[in-house]
């Protein structure tokens, strides 16, 4: 994977064919890839907010949309400032482990190649959604430049939300793994309440199973201690190889780790 958009050409394939006297038909094979969102495009104005500057996409890229991957971590530690790398292990040991495993692929200087989708699914990171509809159709499928904003403020009446500069606010929603698990909490009518809000059902150890809150990681906390939740977020570009129809991903970019607001009980 290279840090710039376009098509990587495998000239080695042509050289190999020539060396074999072209026993089989061969040529220069095109390997499509998607450019990473530069980490420098992420800004954290405060501990509850982040902005991501999205650059214009090249027409040569097989781009479909952007995806934001997340995982939630239970903790007994309350941090009310922007969270740095050194603080992740205090929040939750698995948060630190996940971050360190993904970190090499987020650094453009490393020029590492990986299947980003498999990297995230293998560590139980899921794509974020919105309560108002399809996040791709409403927000993340534009090739044009825009600024994405996320707000995890504890406003008492609003859940964490996402919006584009000049556009309306949308409420962030957790995944169900396309029906692969049945997360909690639920609304009174029995439907899934996927808002990113810390609730007793979200931070309950008993619910951190593969069939309930698979997107949540437990922590061994002494009884009676407060139980907080944090979400780590990454963003990447998603596309498809037109020849093989295999999904393509750019290298991931770390947005940050956010404390989820507490459920407000009036």
N, C-alpha and C positions, 0 to 999 in steps of 0.2 A: 504494500500500500504506500503510495506517495502522498505528500501533503497537499498537492495541487490537484484540481479537477481535470477530467479528461479521460483519455484512453491510454492504457499502458500497452505497448506492443512487444510481443514476445519474439524478438529477432532470433533468439536461440533456436526456436522451432524451425525456422527457415534454414539456419546453418546446419542443423542436424539432418534435415532432408537432403541438402546438397551433398553432405558427406556420405550419405547412403545412396548417392546417385539417383535420388528421386525415385526409388523403387515403388514408393507409394505416393499418391498425390498429396501435396502439402503446400503450405504457404505461410504467410504471416498471420498469426492468430491474434485476435483482439480480446483483451481482458478488461471489461468495464469495471470501473470502481467509482466510489463516491468520496468526494473531498470531505474531510473532517471540519466541523465548526471549530475555528481556532479557540483554544482555551482562553486567550486574551480577550475574546469577545464576551466573556461572562463577567458581569460586574455585580457585586453585592453591596448595594447602598446601605443596607442595614441587616441585622441578623434575621429579620423576618421576610426580606424581599431579595429578589434577584432579577437581573435583566440579561437577556441573551441577544446579542446583535447577530441577525441572520443575513449572510451575504447573498447576493444574487447567484443563482445556480446556472451553470453552463448548460446549453441545449444538448451538448454531447453526453451529459451524464444521464444514466437511466434512473432518474429520480422520480419517486412517487410522493413521499411525504416525510416529515420528521417524526420521530418517536421519542418519548420521554419515558425512561425506565426508572422504577423506584423499588425500594424495599424498606420496610418499617422495622424499627428496633425498640424494644422495651428497655427502660432504664430507670434507675433510682437517682440519677444525677440530673439536676436542673441547671441548664446553661442558658443565660439570657443575653448572650452576646454572639457575634458571628463565630461559628465553630471552625477551628483550625484542625489541621491533620493531627497534631499532638494530643488533641482532646478526644478523638474518636474512641480510643481504647477505654477511656473512663466511662463513656456513654454505654458501650456494649462491645465486648471482645469480638463478636462476629462482625459488627460494623467495621471495626478496624481491619479484620481479616479480609472482608470483601473489598474494602477500599484498596488495600495493598495489592490484592490479586488483580484488580482492574486497572490500577494506576499506570503500570507500564504501557498499556495500550492507549491511554489518554495523552501521552506525551508525544508530540509530533517529532521530537528529536530522535526518538527510538525507532521510528519507521517500522513498527511491528505489524505483522499481518495476522488477523484472527477473524473468526466468524463471530461478530459482535452479538448476533442473536443467540448463538449457543453459549457464549460467555455469560450472558445475562440469565438465560433460562437455567443454566447449570448452577447458578447461585440464587435461584428463586427471586430474581428481579422480574417485575412485570410491567407492561405498558400502562401508563396512566391514561385515564379517560376523563370525560366530563359528564355531568348529570344532565346537560341540556341536549345531548345528541352525540353524533360522531365527531370526535375531536379532529380527525383528519379533514373531513368535509368543511368544518366550521373554522379551522384555525391553522392546521399544520401542513397543508398540501401546496403551498405557494412557492414557485421558483423565484419570485421576486424578493428583494431585500425587505426586511421588516425587523422590528424589535419585539421580542417576546418578554413579557413581564409575569413574574410569579409573586404572590403575596400570601405569606403564612401568618399574617397578623392575627392576634387574638382579639377580634372585634366584638365578641360575645354573640353577635347575631349572624355572622357570616362565616362560612367555612373557607379554608384556603382556596384561592382562585387564580385563574390564569387569564391573560388578555394580551392582545396586540395593541401597540400604540395606535390610538385613534379608534379602537374598536371596543365592543362591549365586554364586560367581565363574564367569565364562565367559571362554574364551580368544579374543582378537581374531584375526580372519583377514582376509587381503587378498582382493581381488576377482580374478576372472578375466574381468571385463567380459562376463558371461553367455556365456562361451566365445569372446569376441572376441580373446583372446590366451592364450598358454600360458606362464604365469609360472614362474619358478624361485625357490627350489630345489625339489627333489623329495625325497620320502622314499625309502628303499631299495627299496620296492615299486613305485616309479614314480608314486605319487600326489602331488598338490601339497601341499607344506609351506608353508601360507600364514601361519604365525605371524610376528608382527612382531619378528623377531630378525635382527640384522645378521650376514650370512653372506657368504663369498666369491662365491657365485652371485647374491646380492641386490645386492651393490655392484660387480659386474663391469660395466665399460663396454660390453662386447660384448653384454650382455643387456638393455641399456636401449633396446630397439627396440619398434616398435608391435606386433610379433607375440610378443614374450617378456615382458619386464617393462615394459609400457606405463605402469604406475603409478609408475615410478621415473625420476628425472631424474639425468643424469650430471653430472660436474664434471671439468674437466681438472686432473688431479693428477699431480705429478711421481712417476715410478716409484720404488717403495720406500717411499713415504709411506703412513701408515695411511689406511684408507678406512672412514669412519663413515657411518651413515645416520640420517636424522631424518624424522619424520612430522609433517605439519601437519594438524590436525583441525578440522572445522567441523560444527555440528549445525543442523538445521532440521526443521520440521514438514512432513509430506507428507499430501496429501489428493487428492480428485478432484472436479471440477465435475460435479455430478449431471446437469446439462443437456447439456453438451458432451462429458462423459466425458474431458476433458482433465486430466492430472495438475496438481496445484497444490502450490506450495511456499511456505513462509514465507520471510522474509528470513533469511539465514544468520547464525549466531553463531559467532565464532571461539573455539575451546576452548584452543588453544595448539599449540606445536611441541615435540616430544619427541625426545630421543635414544633410538634403539632399543638395547636391550641386546645385548651381544655373544653369539654362539653359544658355548655351553659345551662344550668337548671334554674329557671326563674322561680 
